[in-house]
Amino acid sequence: MDLKLKGKRVLVLGSSSGLGFAIAKAYAEEGAYVALTSRDLKRAEEAAKQIPNAKPFAADLLVVLNKNSSDHFGVKAAEITERKF
């Protein structure tokens, strides 16, 4: 399957295990550079060893509801990743 992710940067929240890990691995196999996030940096680093083109980050997810819309977004994880990835 070609998801057209080759060379793209992808942020996967909660990607040190479980479904997040599987998604991160699938994106990396499609050629994406993957930012792995976990609250525990050691877990993210262990996961990154198993996924090519992955970089580990530790971040707590801060969800914000914009008063003017119904959009939710992961502010803290996205900010940290954007600065370092």
C-alpha positions as CSV (number, residue, x, y, z in Angstrom):
1,M,0.0,0.0,0.0
2,D,1.3,3.4,-0.9
3,L,0.1,6.1,1.6
4,K,2.4,8.7,0.0
5,L,4.2,9.3,3.2
6,K,7.8,8.9,1.9
7,G,9.9,11.8,3.3
8,K,7.0,13.2,5.4
9,R,7.2,13.9,9.1
10,V,4.6,12.2,11.2
11,L,3.7,12.6,14.9
12,V,2.2,9.6,16.6
13,L,1.0,10.1,20.1
14,G,1.3,7.2,22.6
15,S,3.6,5.3,20.2
16,S,5.8,3.5,22.6
17,S,3.5,0.4,22.7
18,G,0.2,-1.0,21.5
19,L,-1.8,0.5,18.7
20,G,0.3,3.7,18.6
21,F,3.4,1.6,18.2
22,A,1.8,-0.4,15.4
23,I,0.7,2.8,13.6
24,A,4.2,4.4,14.0
25,K,5.8,1.3,12.6
26,A,3.4,1.2,9.6
27,Y,4.1,4.8,8.8
28,A,7.9,4.3,9.0
29,E,7.6,1.3,6.7
30,E,5.9,3.7,4.2
31,G,9.0,5.9,4.3
32,A,7.8,8.5,6.8
33,Y,10.1,10.1,9.5
34,V,8.2,9.3,12.7
35,A,8.2,11.2,16.0
36,L,7.5,8.6,18.7
37,T,5.9,10.2,21.9
38,S,5.5,8.7,25.3
39,R,5.3,10.1,28.8
40,D,8.4,8.0,29.5
41,L,11.4,8.8,27.4
42,K,13.0,5.4,28.0
43,R,10.0,3.6,26.6
44,A,10.0,5.9,23.6
45,E,13.7,5.2,23.1
46,E,13.2,1.5,23.2
47,A,10.4,1.7,20.7
48,A,12.5,3.9,18.4
49,K,15.2,1.1,18.3
50,Q,12.6,-1.1,16.6
51,I,11.4,1.4,14.0
52,P,13.6,2.9,11.2
53,N,13.5,6.7,10.8
54,A,12.0,7.2,14.3
55,K,13.0,9.8,16.9
56,P,11.8,9.4,20.5
57,F,10.3,12.2,22.5
58,A,8.8,12.4,26.0
59,A,5.7,14.6,26.4
60,D,2.5,14.7,28.4
61,L,-0.5,15.4,26.2
62,L,-2.3,18.6,26.9
63,V,-5.6,18.7,25.2
64,V,-7.1,22.1,24.7
65,L,-10.6,23.0,23.6
66,N,-10.7,26.2,21.6
67,K,-13.7,28.2,22.8
68,N,-14.4,29.3,19.2
69,S,-14.5,25.8,17.7
70,S,-14.9,22.2,18.5
71,D,-11.3,21.3,17.6
72,H,-9.2,19.4,20.1
73,F,-5.4,19.2,19.7
74,G,-2.4,17.9,21.5
75,V,-0.6,21.2,22.3
76,K,2.4,20.1,24.4
77,A,3.4,17.1,22.4
78,A,3.0,18.9,19.1
79,E,5.1,21.9,20.3
80,I,7.9,19.8,21.6
81,T,8.0,17.7,18.4
82,E,7.9,20.7,16.1
83,R,10.9,22.3,17.9
84,K,13.1,19.2,17.9
85,F,12.0,17.2,14.9
